[in-house]
Amino acid sequence: MMLQVATSFALLVATQAIGVPLAGHGLAVGGIGHAVAVDQYTVPHYQYDYGVADPHTGDHKQQSEVRVGDVVHGEYSLAEPDGTLRVVKYTSDPHNGFNAVVKRVGHAYHPTVVRHAAVPVAIGRLGLGLGGLGHL
């Protein structure tokens, strides 16, 4: 047990002596007893694109986004079941918050349901007509 404590203490002293940052603090110990500032904040910067086009399921969508610091610009679109395309363009920043503009492209198409009249059914030799059952 004493050997484990001594080993842990030696490891801690060695990592601080070479300038490894202390967890949760913006300081590191550089050399013996000298504090050195460590950059804990890096400006976020990324860009990505994503898309799916599956003719079997009809799943068609795409998204792209760019972030520099606290400003985000993006756009996504998806094919709606009614045949239209929904396009959303958005921005976000600390001053204006999140803002989105939604646009629908195309005309909605809703298929019509065709219902057929029930056909009379004869049961056995009695010839009882049961037409109309199951008619909505």
C-alpha positions, -999 to 999 in steps of 0.1 A, spaced: 0 0 0 28 24 9 46 16 -24 14 25 -44 11 58 -26 48 66 -32 45 56 -69 14 78 -73 31 108 -56 62 104 -78 41 103 -109 22 135 -99 55 153 -92 70 142 -125 40 153 -146 39 187 -130 76 192 -134 74 189 -172 45 213 -175 14 190 -176 -18 211 -169 -35 206 -136 -71 193 -141 -97 221 -141 -72 249 -138 -56 272 -164 -22 267 -149 6 242 -152 37 239 -131 67 246 -154 99 234 -138 99 235 -100 74 260 -86 69 282 -117 33 287 -129 28 288 -167 -5 298 -184 -20 271 -206 -45 278 -233 -77 260 -222 -100 276 -249 -96 269 -285 -120 286 -309 -144 259 -323 -141 256 -360 -157 228 -381 -175 221 -413 -195 190 -424 -218 176 -450 -241 147 -448 -266 131 -472 -288 101 -479 -305 91 -511 -322 57 -508 -346 50 -538 -358 18 -521 -372 35 -490 -377 70 -505 -354 85 -478 -338 116 -493 -321 142 -471 -290 163 -467 -274 186 -442 -244 209 -441 -231 231 -414 -202 255 -407 -191 268 -374 -165 294 -366 -163 305 -330 -198 311 -317 -214 316 -352 -231 287 -369 -246 286 -405 -263 256 -418 -289 241 -441 -308 209 -444 -335 195 -467 -356 164 -467 -382 148 -490 -417 149 -474 -441 120 -478 -465 143 -498 -439 148 -525 -426 183 -514 -391 192 -504 -386 209 -470 -356 232 -470 -344 248 -437 -316 274 -436 -305 284 -401 -280 306 -383 -270 309 -347 -249 335 -329 -247 349 -294 -263 382 -304 -293 370 -324 -298 335 -311 -311 307 -333 -330 317 -364 -344 294 -391 -361 300 -424 -383 271 -436 -393 268 -472 -414 241 -489 -406 234 -525 -431 217 -549 -468 209 -547 -482 184 -522 -496 153 -537 -521 132 -517 -532 100 -534 -570 93 -536 -583 62 -520 -607 42 -543 -634 22 -525 -654 -5 -543 -690 -14 -536 -696 -47 -518 -706 -77 -539 -735 -99 -527 -724 -133 -514 -746 -164 -515 -744 -188 -485 -751 -225 -493 -785 -232 -509 -804 -205 -491 -789 -178 -512 -788 -153 -484 -773 -121 -497 -747 -106 -474 -738 -77 -497 -729 -46 -478 -709 -63 -450 -675 -48 -449 -687 -17 -468 -672 15 -453 
